[in-house]
């Protein structure tokens, strides 16, 4: 158990819909990262938040957005969903200045 | 442009023997490298890491070697155990001191350790 929690574990929805994925980092970790793993793909970095502020952005679609709240939990919002958005979405957290990231169990999103 | 590559999609070894997983990178700005292990239906688990100022780091059965001139790193598992069967991801970071620690992952290598 990494100490990072993600909800829900599974999510099934239809095209055009909007969903919110939630992540709680390890206690004390200020940085939260979101990654996407599509079928047969490696993990692709989406976005990083540090202590409530956006720190880095990867190839995140404009339909996707994220935020980190004062209690340090983070939410990833995916809107106007398409079939190709079906993937595993992982959240990770790290300490200040830490290179090692600790991953949650992921949310499996299926768009029908 | 794939900056981190794991050219072997799969590897099969006998229990007790050495497993060697390889990873190549192209970006000279990477200053930290990590290996993660992933079981199905779970998130990646941090295994071992190495800074670019070192060429070797060892932790129990796991050793990571870094060859900066060749832009190559490898993970050695000795002795291999059936429980090591999983997908192994190589990752790299060019965060420096900016705290922008995004990881660039390879495609993964599936290791099967046969009893």
Interface residues (C-beta under 8 A of the other chain):
Chain A: X2 X4 X6 X31 X33 X35 X41 X42 X43 X44 X45 X48 X50 X55 X56 X58 X90 X92 X94 X96 X97 X98 X99 X100 X101 X102 X103 X104 X105 X106
Chain B: X32 X34 X36 X41 X42 X43 X44 X45 X46 X49 X89 X91 X93 X95 X97 X99 X100 X101 X102 X103 X104 X105 X106 X107 X108
